[in-house]
Amino acid sequence: MLPNDTSTSSLTEHYGSRPKYARLDEELMSLKILPILSKEICDEEVPLIDFYVISFIDKKKFISQFLKCIPSISSDFDHLKRVDKMGRVLVQSATIPLSQTLLDLMKEYEILENEVIVVKVPALKPTTRQQFEWAKRYWPTSFHPDKQLESLLDDTFFSDREKLSIRRWCKKAIEIGSIVVQNDEVLASGSRTDRLLGHCVMNMVQNLAKCDRQDCDYLATGCDVYLRDEPCAMCAMV
């Protein structure tokens, strides 16, 4: 659900001023608004992959020159920084043997075999700040936060008044089964009946079709839908 265009003034008239929040019953306030996001986004961790790195801890003055000579890494790993604070250089994925070019450069720069080590680095670019904080413990990683996504995850996407409105409509949906809301008004609702296709969503859509809507609009365009139960496969496609 995305926030509607209801003005602050109309919400104030409908619900009253902020102090009245305290009068909401505990059941209503306990309803937690959670985004439905993919597992890849919700996970704290990202997959790791083995990479060869060469330690220049005692030869940091050669790092810049060395970087100009070594092959670039795959664009799949553009999120990884090439050098960490300790002077270790990311060389290539450890899933394949070191290239002959690298072996020749190692001889040229007098890099010993024990100065080439394998470390685990983030295989994918972090999507969220939480993933970024976890990933950078393994290797320096670039990160460009998605402000909308972060606001969904840290519960700041909706304002307090929008949350109040959502909770009220959720409570109504629990009582009825399903409702369609636009501009803080119920357009249609539906409850389960004994008919074969008497699912609450199907009944809600039938009731919504009776509303006076613009011809160019699909049903429920620009509306918020509140459901008590997860819809079946058929209702989800309506």
ABEGO torsion letter per residue (X at the ends): XBBBABBAAAAAAAAEBAAAAAABBAAAAABBBBBBBBAAAABABBBBBBBBBBBAAAAAAAAAAAAAABBBBBAAAAABBABBAAGBBBABBAABBBBAAAAAAAAAAGBBAAABBBBBBBABBBABAAAAAAAAAABBBBBBBBAAAAAAAAGAABBAAAAAAAAAAAAAAAAAGBBBBBGGBBABBBBBBABAAABAAAAAAAAAAABBBBAABBBGBGBBBBBABBBBAAAAAX
